[in-house]
C-alpha cells in the first residue's frame, strides 16, 4: 500500500509541474480550485477551476 501511495503522489506532483510549466501560475490556481471543489463537493469552486482550465487550453490551441 505505501508503494501505491508513493506512486500516486509522484504522478500528482509530476502532473502539477507539467501544468505549471505549460500554463503558468494560472494553471496551478485552476487545477487547485478544481481539485478542492471536487473533494469538497462544491460545484461553484470546481466549475470555476474547470472554466479557467478550459480557457487556458483554448488560448494555447
C-alpha positions in Angstrom: 0.0 0.0 0.0 2.8 2.6 0.8 4.3 1.9 -2.7 1.0 2.7 -4.4 0.5 5.9 -2.4 4.1 6.9 -3.3 3.5 6.3 -7.0 0.2 8.2 -6.9 1.9 11.1 -5.1 4.7 11.2 -7.6 2.2 11.2 -10.5 0.2 14.0 -8.9 3.4 16.1 -8.4 4.5 15.4 -11.9 1.2 16.5 -13.4 1.2 19.6 -11.3 4.7 20.5 -12.5 3.6 19.9 -16.1 0.6 22.2 -15.7 2.7 24.9 -14.1 5.3 24.6 -16.9 2.8 24.7 -19.7 0.2 27.1 -18.3 2.0 29.1 -15.6 0.6 30.1 -12.2 -2.9 30.5 -13.5 -2.9 26.8 -14.5 -1.9 25.8 -10.9 -4.7 28.0 -9.5 -7.2 26.4 -11.8 -6.0 22.9 -11.0 -6.1 23.6 -7.3 -9.6 25.1 -7.5 -10.8 22.2 -9.5 -9.4 19.6 -7.1 -10.6 21.4 -4.0 -14.1 21.8 -5.5 -14.3 18.1 -6.3 -13.1 17.0 -2.9 -15.4 19.4 -1.1 -18.3 18.6 -3.5 -18.6 22.3 -4.2 -19.8 22.8 -7.7 -19.1 26.5 -7.8 -15.4 26.2 -7.0 -14.9 23.1 -9.2 -16.8 24.9 -12.0 -14.5 28.0 -11.7 -11.4 25.8 -11.9 -12.8 23.9 -14.9 -13.7 27.1 -16.7 -10.2 28.6 -16.2 -8.5 25.4 -17.4 -10.7 25.3 -20.5 -9.9 29.0 -21.2 -6.2 28.2 -20.9 -6.5 25.2 -23.1 -8.4 27.2 -25.7 -5.9 30.0 -25.6 -2.9 27.7 -26.3 -4.6 25.9 -29.2 
